[in-house]
Amino acid sequence: MKNGKIIRIISNLYTVQLDEAQIDCQARGKFRKEKITPLVGDYCEVDVENHYITKIYPRENYMLRPSIANVDVALIITSMKKPTFSPYLLDKLISIVTLHGIKPMICFTKIDLLEEEELKEFKLIKKYYELIGYSVFTNQEINKIKTSLKGKTLVVTGQTGAGKSTLLNKLDENLSLKTSPISEALNRGVHTTRHTEIYPIDGFYIADTPGFSALDFGGYQKEEIRDSFCEFLNYPCRFQDCNHENEPDCGVKEAVERNDILKSRYESYLSFLSEVNK
C-alpha cells in the first residue's frame, strides 16, 4: 500500500500522484456504500499492485462546484474587459470560497485592453480589495503569484473567458492547455475545461476546473454570508446581530455612505441576502 493524492478524475478512472509517479486506479465499491465520493485533491491509500483506491483520508475542506478537496487557496481570475468586469461575480466567488474555509486570492486580467479612464477605475478597485486584506495580482505578475503559492494546493476559478487556461500556461508552459476566443455576441468565453485536474507545478499544486455554474448560497444562513464580508467587521453597529439591511445606526451602511466601503460590495451583499431569502 502507498499513500497518494488524486489529481484527475475522468469517468470512473482516478489518477493518483505517488511521489514522482502517477497511477490510474479504480475506487473500491465500499465507498459507494459508505456514501463517500472520491474527489480531486483527496489524499488516499492505494493498492498499487491491483490499482485500487482503498481509503480516503479525512479532508481539510472541499467544494462540490467545482468538485475538489483539500484546497489552500482559490485564485479567482477576473477579467476587466471582454468579458466585462463583474463585481457581483467576484464578490460571490470570494464569499463562497471563504465559506468553504479556503483563502481567496484575486488575479485581474486583460488590463492592457482598458482605456485611460477605465484604468483609473481599475486601480481604485484593486486598491480597495488589497486594503481589506486580499492578495491581489495581475496576470503579468507571474513570479509574484508563484512565490505566494509555494507549498500550496489551489483551485483556479472565475468567469468564463477571463483567461484561466492562459494564466495556467504562463505558470507552466509545459501544460499547453486549450484556450478559446471570446464570443463578441455573448461577451463571454467559450468554455474549454471539461474536467477538474490538478497539475504539480514548481513546488505547488494547481487545479484547472470547469467554469462555475448555478452558484448559490444553498445551506448557508444570512449571518454566515454577512461574516464572509471581512471589512464589515471594522464598522460597529448599535445591534450586535445587525445584518446591515434596515437596522438603525448601522455602521456598515454609514461606511457605504462615506465611501469607506465600496458601494458595489454592499450591493453584492444585499443581492446575496435576497438569494437566501428566496
C-alpha positions as CSV (number, residue, x, y, z in Angstrom):
1,M,0.0,0.0,0.0
2,K,1.1,3.6,-0.7
3,N,-0.3,7.0,0.0
4,G,-1.0,9.5,-2.7
5,K,-3.2,12.4,-3.9
6,I,-5.9,12.2,-6.5
7,I,-5.0,14.6,-9.3
8,R,-7.5,13.7,-12.0
9,I,-10.9,12.0,-12.4
10,I,-12.3,11.1,-15.8
11,S,-15.5,9.0,-15.6
12,N,-14.6,6.2,-13.1
13,L,-10.8,6.4,-13.6
14,Y,-8.8,8.0,-10.9
15,T,-5.3,9.2,-11.5
16,V,-3.2,9.3,-8.3
17,Q,0.1,11.0,-7.7
18,L,2.5,8.7,-5.8
19,D,5.7,10.6,-5.1
20,E,7.2,11.1,-8.6
21,A,4.9,8.5,-10.3
22,Q,1.3,8.5,-11.4
23,I,-1.0,5.5,-11.4
24,D,-4.6,5.1,-12.8
25,C,-6.9,3.4,-10.3
26,Q,-10.5,2.3,-9.7
27,A,-12.3,3.1,-6.4
28,R,-13.4,0.3,-4.1
29,G,-17.1,-0.4,-4.1
30,K,-17.2,0.2,-0.3
31,F,-17.1,4.0,-0.9
32,R,-20.5,3.9,-2.6
33,K,-21.9,2.0,0.4
34,E,-20.3,4.5,2.8
35,K,-21.6,7.4,0.7
36,I,-18.0,8.7,0.0
37,T,-17.4,10.2,-3.3
38,P,-13.6,10.5,-4.1
39,L,-12.7,14.0,-5.2
40,V,-9.7,15.5,-7.0
41,G,-7.4,16.7,-4.2
42,D,-8.2,13.8,-1.8
43,Y,-5.3,12.1,0.0
44,C,-5.8,8.4,-0.3
45,E,-4.3,4.9,0.2
46,V,-3.6,2.9,-2.9
47,D,-3.3,-0.8,-3.5
48,V,-0.5,-0.3,-6.1
49,E,-0.5,-3.9,-7.3
50,N,-4.2,-4.1,-8.1
51,H,-4.7,-0.4,-8.9
52,Y,-7.4,0.2,-6.4
53,I,-8.0,3.2,-4.0
54,T,-8.6,1.6,-0.7
55,K,-9.0,4.5,1.7
56,I,-9.9,8.2,1.5
57,Y,-8.3,10.2,4.3
58,P,-10.2,13.0,6.2
59,R,-10.5,16.3,4.3
60,E,-9.5,19.8,5.5
61,N,-12.2,21.2,3.3
62,Y,-14.0,20.5,0.0
63,M,-16.2,22.1,-2.7
64,L,-18.7,20.5,-4.9
65,R,-18.7,23.1,-7.6
66,P,-16.0,22.6,-8.8
67,S,-15.6,19.1,-7.1
68,I,-12.3,19.3,-5.3
69,A,-10.9,18.7,-1.8
70,N,-8.1,19.9,0.5
71,V,-7.6,23.3,-1.2
72,D,-5.5,26.0,0.5
73,V,-6.1,28.9,-1.9
74,A,-8.7,29.8,-4.5
75,L,-7.1,32.0,-7.2
76,I,-10.1,34.0,-8.7
77,I,-9.4,35.1,-12.2
78,T,-11.3,38.2,-13.0
79,S,-11.4,39.9,-16.4
80,M,-11.6,43.7,-16.6
81,K,-12.8,43.7,-20.3
82,K,-14.0,41.1,-22.8
83,P,-15.8,39.8,-20.8
84,T,-16.7,42.9,-18.8
85,F,-15.7,43.1,-15.1
86,S,-18.4,41.7,-12.9
87,P,-18.0,42.9,-9.2
88,Y,-21.1,40.8,-8.4
89,L,-19.4,37.5,-9.6
90,L,-16.0,38.4,-8.0
91,D,-17.7,39.1,-4.6
92,K,-19.8,35.9,-4.9
93,L,-16.7,33.8,-5.6
94,I,-14.9,35.4,-2.7
95,S,-17.8,34.7,-0.3
96,I,-18.3,31.2,-1.4
97,V,-14.7,30.1,-1.2
98,T,-14.4,31.8,2.2
99,L,-17.5,29.9,3.5
100,H,-15.7,26.7,2.4
101,G,-12.7,27.5,4.5
102,I,-10.5,28.4,1.5
103,K,-8.3,31.6,1.3
104,P,-9.3,33.7,-1.8
105,M,-6.7,35.4,-3.9
106,I,-7.6,37.7,-6.9
107,C,-5.9,37.9,-10.3
108,F,-7.1,40.6,-12.7
109,T,-6.6,40.0,-16.4
110,K,-6.8,42.0,-19.7
111,I,-5.7,45.2,-18.1
112,D,-4.0,46.1,-21.4
113,L,-7.4,46.5,-23.0
114,L,-8.5,49.3,-20.7
115,E,-8.8,52.9,-21.8
116,E,-7.3,55.7,-19.6
117,E,-10.5,56.3,-17.5
118,E,-11.1,52.6,-17.2
119,L,-7.6,52.1,-16.0
120,K,-8.1,54.7,-13.2
121,E,-11.2,52.9,-12.1
122,F,-9.3,49.5,-12.1
123,K,-6.6,50.9,-9.9
124,L,-9.2,52.1,-7.3
125,I,-10.9,48.7,-7.4
126,K,-7.6,46.8,-7.0
127,K,-6.5,49.1,-4.1
128,Y,-9.8,48.5,-2.3
129,Y,-9.5,44.7,-2.3
130,E,-5.9,45.0,-1.2
131,L,-6.8,47.3,1.7
132,I,-9.5,44.9,3.1
133,G,-6.9,42.2,3.2
134,Y,-6.9,40.2,0.0
135,S,-3.8,39.3,-2.1
136,V,-4.3,40.9,-5.5
137,F,-2.3,40.4,-8.7
138,T,-2.5,41.0,-12.4
139,N,-1.7,38.2,-14.9
140,Q,1.5,40.0,-15.7
141,E,2.9,39.3,-12.2
142,I,3.7,35.6,-12.7
143,N,6.7,35.5,-10.4
144,K,4.8,37.1,-7.6
145,I,2.0,34.7,-8.0
146,K,4.4,31.7,-7.9
147,T,6.1,33.0,-4.8
148,S,2.7,33.3,-3.0
149,L,1.7,29.8,-3.9
150,K,4.8,27.8,-2.7
151,G,3.8,24.7,-0.9
152,K,0.0,25.2,-1.5
153,T,-2.8,23.5,-3.4
154,L,-5.0,25.9,-5.2
155,V,-8.1,25.9,-7.3
156,V,-8.3,28.4,-10.2
157,T,-11.7,29.8,-11.0
158,G,-13.5,32.8,-12.3
159,Q,-15.8,34.0,-15.1
160,T,-15.7,32.0,-18.3
161,G,-13.3,33.6,-20.8
162,A,-11.4,35.5,-18.1
163,G,-8.1,33.8,-19.1
164,K,-7.8,30.9,-16.6
165,S,-6.1,28.5,-19.0
166,T,-3.9,31.3,-20.4
167,L,-2.7,32.1,-16.9
168,L,-2.0,28.4,-16.2
169,N,0.0,28.2,-19.4
170,K,2.1,31.2,-18.2
171,L,2.7,29.5,-14.8
172,D,4.0,26.4,-16.6
173,E,4.4,26.5,-20.4
174,N,4.5,22.7,-20.5
175,L,0.8,22.5,-19.7
176,S,-0.3,23.7,-23.1
177,L,-3.9,23.9,-22.0
178,K,-6.5,24.7,-24.7
179,T,-7.8,28.3,-24.9
180,S,-10.6,29.8,-26.9
181,P,-11.5,33.3,-28.1
182,I,-14.3,35.5,-26.6
183,S,-17.7,35.5,-28.2
184,E,-18.4,39.1,-29.1
185,A,-22.2,38.5,-29.2
186,L,-22.3,36.9,-25.7
187,N,-19.5,38.9,-24.1
188,R,-18.1,35.7,-22.6
189,G,-15.6,33.0,-23.5
190,V,-16.1,29.6,-25.0
191,H,-15.7,27.0,-22.2
192,T,-12.6,24.8,-22.7
193,T,-12.1,22.9,-19.5
194,R,-14.0,19.7,-19.3
195,H,-12.9,18.2,-16.0
196,T,-11.1,19.1,-12.8
197,E,-7.4,18.2,-12.8
198,I,-4.5,19.1,-10.5
199,Y,-1.1,19.8,-12.0
200,P,2.1,19.7,-10.0
201,I,3.9,23.0,-10.8
202,D,7.2,24.2,-9.4
203,G,6.6,23.5,-5.7
204,F,2.8,23.7,-5.6
205,Y,-0.4,22.0,-7.0
206,I,-2.8,23.9,-9.2
207,A,-6.2,22.8,-10.3
208,D,-7.8,23.7,-13.6
209,T,-11.6,23.4,-13.3
210,P,-14.7,23.7,-15.4
211,G,-16.3,27.1,-15.1
212,F,-18.6,27.7,-12.1
213,S,-22.3,27.5,-13.0
214,A,-25.5,27.9,-10.9
215,L,-23.6,29.3,-8.0
216,D,-25.8,29.7,-4.9
217,F,-25.7,30.0,-1.1
218,G,-27.8,27.0,-0.5
219,G,-27.4,25.7,3.0
220,Y,-25.9,29.0,4.4
221,Q,-27.5,31.4,6.8
222,K,-27.7,35.2,6.4
223,E,-25.3,35.6,9.3
224,E,-22.7,33.4,7.6
225,I,-22.9,35.4,4.4
226,R,-22.6,38.6,6.4
227,D,-19.4,37.4,8.1
228,S,-17.8,36.4,4.7
229,F,-17.5,40.2,4.0
230,C,-14.4,40.7,6.0
231,E,-14.4,44.6,6.0
232,F,-17.9,44.7,7.7
233,L,-16.2,43.7,10.9
234,N,-14.4,47.0,11.1
235,Y,-17.6,49.0,11.4
236,P,-19.5,48.5,14.7
237,C,-23.3,48.8,14.8
238,R,-25.8,49.5,17.5
239,F,-27.1,45.9,17.4
240,Q,-24.5,43.1,17.7
241,D,-26.5,40.9,15.4
242,C,-27.0,43.6,12.8
243,N,-27.5,42.3,9.2
244,H,-26.8,45.7,7.7
245,E,-30.1,45.9,5.9
246,N,-32.8,48.0,7.5
247,E,-31.5,48.3,11.1
248,P,-30.9,51.8,12.6
249,D,-27.4,53.1,13.5
250,C,-25.7,50.6,11.2
251,G,-22.0,51.2,11.0
252,V,-21.7,49.3,7.7
253,K,-24.4,51.4,5.9
254,E,-22.8,54.6,7.3
255,A,-19.4,53.4,5.9
256,V,-21.0,52.8,2.5
257,E,-22.4,56.4,2.5
258,R,-18.9,57.7,3.3
259,N,-17.4,55.5,0.5
260,D,-15.3,53.7,3.1
261,I,-16.9,50.5,1.8
262,L,-17.1,50.0,-1.9
263,K,-20.7,50.5,-3.0
264,S,-20.6,47.6,-5.4
265,R,-19.5,45.3,-2.5
266,Y,-22.5,46.3,-0.4
267,E,-24.8,45.9,-3.4
268,S,-23.4,42.4,-3.9
269,Y,-24.0,41.6,-0.2
270,L,-27.7,42.7,-0.5
271,S,-28.1,40.6,-3.6
272,F,-26.7,37.5,-1.8
273,L,-29.1,38.0,1.1
274,S,-32.1,38.2,-1.3
275,E,-31.0,34.9,-2.9
276,V,-31.0,33.3,0.6
277,N,-34.5,34.7,1.3
278,K,-36.0,33.1,-1.9
